[in-house]
């Protein structure tokens, strides 16, 4: 039996065989003290010729390979993400979409209904995704050309494709032939804004959450009139919806059993009603299952609705029928998100604050 022996000699990040000299191979690093290639560790990357491993940059996925190869071939920088009722979807800066979690309705968009415990890529035929949202059992995404695609649960017509059959792969939604710039997903309803500022909704409408004046489900997009104004932002809760006009007004509609519309009573509204937030203009809004949060153009945070777990962040557990101001260490707020029974906000200093129910560790405070 012939024996082939390698002699590794390291000099200037080179490894040398008995036959020739080559750079330290990609996926390895060649430290002088060991004089042989070492497998690049997890959470690091090692391009060809590495003398030591480099720590994976924030937002990248590194598995001991060349970073450039990862950036061009897999996840890249993770940008938008969405969490639904047991599934998660993320988008890379390459426009690729990845999904994991529950999949009983096909909400992962993988062509079947098998639950995925690790992220799998959703096939989009080369289309680049720029935004994604997730409802309880359905998902929606916008391409860089303004197309809207949906998939998953469709029992109430929440996919907007004219029927109630679930879809396990993405299907394109026609919103009067217009381009879509924003989308929101509630429990079983969906809302989208066109590039002309029009708002369309579809899906479940039992509490008037579609804002079209009745409680009849819609299986295809229907236009919502918000006092004749253009819409710049929309948020969908479990069964209520909120929208911001281009003049900074906030309008809400749908289920109102625990004051989540912020209009002083508990009567459902089947059409948009204007909410007064201390007379200020609104820059952003978030809708939880039964509560709502809004940021003013001056960076103030206001919340209202269900508060049994303290999700409003106002120091008590009393439901509030109108907006109340939240003090977040005296700082200005730039972003807010509302979950089932908890809330999270980011300050202008980049700090993340969370409050409310923490039964599953969702506040992230250990």
C-alpha positions in Angstrom: 0.0 0.0 0.0 1.5 3.3 -1.1 1.6 6.0 1.5 1.2 9.6 0.6 2.3 11.9 3.4 1.7 15.7 3.5 4.0 18.0 5.2 2.2 21.2 6.2 4.4 24.3 6.4 2.7 27.6 7.1 4.2 30.8 5.9 2.3 33.9 5.1 -1.0 32.0 5.3 0.2 29.3 2.8 0.1 25.6 3.3 2.7 23.6 1.4 2.5 20.0 0.3 5.3 17.9 -0.8 4.4 18.7 -4.3 3.5 22.4 -4.4 2.5 25.5 -2.4 -1.1 26.8 -2.2 -3.0 29.4 -0.2 -4.8 28.2 2.9 -8.1 26.7 1.4 -11.4 28.5 1.8 -13.3 27.3 4.9 -10.0 26.8 6.8 -7.5 29.1 8.5 -3.8 28.4 8.8 -2.3 29.6 12.1 1.5 29.7 12.3 1.5 27.9 15.7 -0.2 24.8 14.4 1.4 24.7 11.0 -1.7 23.1 9.5 -5.2 24.1 8.2 -7.9 24.3 10.9 -11.6 24.0 10.1 -13.2 27.4 10.3 -15.5 27.5 13.4 -19.2 28.2 13.5 -20.3 31.9 13.5 -17.1 32.8 11.6 -16.0 32.9 8.0 -12.6 32.0 6.4 -11.9 33.2 2.9 -9.0 31.6 1.0 -5.7 32.5 2.5 -6.9 33.2 6.0 -4.4 33.2 8.8 -7.2 33.4 11.4 -11.0 33.1 11.4 -13.1 36.3 11.1 -16.2 36.8 13.3 -19.5 36.8 11.3 -20.8 40.4 10.8 -24.1 41.3 12.2 -27.0 40.2 10.0 -25.0 37.5 8.1 -25.2 33.8 8.4 -21.7 32.3 8.5 -21.0 28.6 8.7 -17.3 28.5 8.3 -17.3 29.4 4.6 -16.3 32.3 2.5 -18.4 35.3 3.4 -18.8 36.5 -0.2 -20.1 33.1 -1.2 -22.7 33.3 1.5 -23.7 36.8 0.5 -24.3 35.8 -3.1 -25.7 32.4 -2.5 -27.8 32.1 0.6 -29.4 34.5 3.1 -27.3 37.6 2.9 -28.3 40.4 5.3 -31.7 39.8 6.8 -34.0 42.8 6.4 -37.8 42.6 6.8 -39.3 39.8 9.0 -42.8 38.8 10.2 -44.1 36.5 12.9 -47.6 34.9 12.5 -49.6 32.5 14.6 -46.7 30.0 15.0 -44.7 30.7 11.9 -41.9 33.2 11.0 -40.9 34.6 7.7 -37.7 36.7 6.9 -36.5 38.4 3.8 -32.8 38.8 2.8 -31.3 41.8 1.2 -31.0 39.6 -1.9 -34.8 39.6 -2.0 -35.1 35.9 -1.0 -37.8 34.8 1.4 -37.3 32.2 4.1 -39.9 30.6 6.4 -40.1 28.3 9.4 -42.6 27.0 11.9 -46.2 25.8 11.7 -47.4 24.9 8.2 -50.8 23.2 8.6 -52.4 25.6 6.1 -49.4 25.9 3.8 -48.5 29.3 5.3 -44.8 28.7 4.8 -45.3 28.6 1.0 -43.2 25.5 0.5 -45.7 23.6 -1.5 -46.9 21.3 1.3 -48.1 21.4 4.9 -45.1 19.9 6.7 -43.9 21.9 9.7 -40.4 23.2 9.3 -38.1 23.4 12.4 -35.4 25.2 10.3 -35.7 28.0 7.8 -36.4 26.9 4.2 -36.4 29.1 1.2 -39.7 29.9 -0.5 -39.5 29.6 -4.3 -40.4 32.8 -6.1 -39.0 32.2 -9.5 -36.3 34.9 -9.2 -38.6 37.6 -8.0 -37.2 39.9 -5.4 -39.2 40.4 -2.2 -39.1 43.7 -0.4 -41.8 43.3 2.4 -43.5 40.4 4.1 -46.3 40.1 6.7 -47.9 37.1 8.5 -51.4 36.5 9.8 -52.5 33.7 12.0 -52.3 31.1 9.2 -51.5 33.1 6.1 -48.6 35.1 4.6 -48.3 38.0 2.2 -45.3 39.5 0.4 -44.6 42.4 -1.9 -42.1 42.2 -4.8 -39.8 45.0 -5.9 -42.1 45.6 -8.8 -45.1 46.1 -6.6 -46.7 42.7 -7.0 -48.6 41.2 -4.1 -48.4 37.5 -3.4 -50.3 35.5 -0.7 -50.4 31.9 0.5 -51.6 29.7 3.4 -55.0 29.7 5.1 -57.9 31.0 3.0 -61.1 29.9 4.8 -62.4 33.5 4.9 -60.9 34.7 1.6 -57.9 36.3 3.3 -55.7 35.5 0.4 -57.7 37.8 -1.9 -57.8 35.4 -4.8 -61.6 35.0 -5.2 -62.2 31.7 -3.4 -61.7 30.1 0.0 -59.3 27.2 -0.8 -55.9 27.2 1.0 -52.8 27.7 -1.0 -49.5 26.0 -0.3 -47.5 28.0 -2.8 -47.5 31.8 -3.4 -50.3 33.1 -5.6 -50.4 36.5 -7.2 -53.2 38.9 -6.0 -54.7 41.4 -8.4 -55.6 44.7 -6.6 -57.3 46.5 -9.5 -54.1 46.2 -11.5 -52.3 48.6 -9.2 -48.8 48.4 -7.6 -48.7 47.7 -3.9 -46.4 49.6 -1.5 -47.6 48.2 1.9 -49.5 45.3 3.3 -50.8 44.2 6.7 -52.3 40.9 7.9 -54.7 40.3 10.8 -56.1 37.1 12.1 -58.1 36.3 9.0 -58.0 39.6 7.1 -55.5 41.4 4.9 -55.1 45.1 4.0 -52.9 46.7 1.3 -52.0 50.2 0.1 -51.4 51.0 -3.5 -48.8 53.4 -4.9 -51.6 55.9 -5.4 -52.5 55.9 -1.7 -55.7 53.8 -2.0 -56.5 51.2 0.7 -57.9 47.8 -0.1 -59.0 45.0 2.3 -60.3 41.5 2.1 -61.0 38.4 4.2 -63.0 37.9 7.4 -65.3 40.8 8.3 -67.4 39.6 11.2 -66.6 42.7 13.3 -66.4 45.1 10.4 -62.6 44.9 10.3 -62.6 45.4 6.5 -64.0 48.9 6.9 -66.5 48.7 4.0 -69.7 49.4 6.0 -70.9 45.8 6.6 -69.9 42.5 8.2 -69.8 40.4 5.0 -66.5 38.5 4.2 -64.8 39.5 1.0 -62.8 37.0 -1.1 -61.2 39.7 -3.3 -59.8 43.2 -2.6 -62.4 45.9 -2.0 -61.6 49.6 -1.7 -61.9 51.4 1.6 -62.8 55.0 1.8 -61.1 56.9 4.6 -62.7 60.3 4.4 -61.5 60.5 0.8 -57.9 60.8 1.9 -54.7 59.0 0.8 -53.4 56.3 3.1 -49.7 56.0 4.0 -49.7 53.3 6.7 -52.0 50.4 7.8 -51.9 48.0 10.7 -54.2 44.9 11.3 -55.0 43.5 14.7 -56.9 40.3 15.4 -60.2 41.8 14.3 -59.6 45.5 14.0 -57.7 47.7 11.6 -55.9 51.1 11.9 -54.7 53.4 9.1 -52.8 56.7 8.9 -53.6 59.3 6.2 -51.1 61.5 4.4 -52.2 64.4 6.6 -51.2 62.4 9.8 -54.7 61.5 10.9 -55.4 58.1 12.5 -58.5 56.1 11.7 -59.7 52.8 13.2 -62.5 50.3 12.6 -63.6 46.8 13.4 -63.9 45.0 16.7 -64.0 47.3 19.7 -65.1 45.2 22.7 -62.2 46.3 24.9 -61.7 49.9 23.5 -59.1 48.9 20.9 -60.4 51.5 18.5 -59.6 54.3 20.9 -62.9 56.2 20.4 -64.4 56.2 23.9 -66.8 53.2 23.7 -67.0 49.5 23.0 -69.2 49.5 19.9 -67.8 47.9 16.8 -67.4 50.1 13.8 -67.9 48.8 10.3 -66.4 51.9 8.6 -63.4 54.1 9.6 -63.7 56.5 12.5 -61.2 59.2 13.3 -59.1 58.9 16.5 -57.9 61.9 18.4 -54.4 61.4 19.9 -54.1 64.6 21.9 -54.6 66.5 18.7 -51.2 65.4 17.3 -50.3 64.0 13.9 -49.5 60.3 13.8 -46.3 58.9 12.3 -46.7 55.1 13.0 -49.3 52.7 14.3 -49.3 49.1 15.5 -52.3 46.8 16.2 -52.1 43.9 18.7 -54.8 41.4 19.2 -56.9 43.7 21.4 -54.9 46.8 21.9 -53.4 49.6 19.7 -50.3 51.8 19.9 -49.4 54.9 17.9 -46.3 57.2 17.6 -46.8 60.9 17.1 -44.7 63.0 14.8 -42.9 64.3 17.9 -41.9 60.9 19.0 -44.5 60.3 21.8 -46.0 56.9 22.3 -49.7 56.5 23.0 -51.6 53.2 23.7 -55.2 52.1 24.3 -57.5 49.1 24.6 -57.1 45.8 26.5 -54.7 46.1 29.4 -55.2 43.2 31.8 -51.6 42.2 31.5 -50.2 45.8 31.4 -49.7 45.7 27.7 -50.5 49.4 27.5 -47.4 50.3 29.6 -49.2 53.0 31.6 -48.6 51.5 35.1 -51.9 49.8 35.6 -54.0 46.9 34.3 -57.2 48.9 33.5 -58.5 48.9 30.0 -58.3 52.4 28.4 -61.0 53.6 26.0 -59.0 56.4 24.6 -55.3 57.0 24.0 -53.0 57.4 27.0 -49.4 58.6 26.8 -46.6 56.1 27.7 -43.4 57.3 29.2 -40.4 55.2 28.0 -37.7 56.6 30.2 -38.5 60.1 28.8 -37.1 59.1 25.4 -38.6 59.6 22.0 -40.0 56.5 20.2 -39.2 55.7 16.6 -40.8 52.2 16.2 -43.5 50.2 18.0 -44.9 46.6 17.7 -47.9 45.1 19.3 -48.3 41.4 19.9 -51.0 39.2 21.5 -50.6 40.5 25.0 -47.3 42.4 24.9 -45.8 45.5 23.3 -42.3 46.5 22.2 -40.8 49.9 21.3 -37.5 51.3 20.1 -36.2 54.7 21.2 -34.3 57.2 19.2 -31.2 56.1 21.0 -31.6 52.6 19.6 -32.7 50.9 22.9 -35.5 48.3 22.8 -38.1 48.4 25.6 -40.8 45.7 26.2 -43.7 45.3 28.6 -46.8 43.3 29.4 -47.4 39.5 29.6 -44.2 37.4 29.7 -45.5 33.9 30.2 -43.5 32.5 27.3 -40.5 34.8 27.7 -41.6 37.1 24.9 -40.3 40.2 26.6 -36.8 38.9 26.2 -35.7 39.9 29.7 -34.4 36.6 30.9 
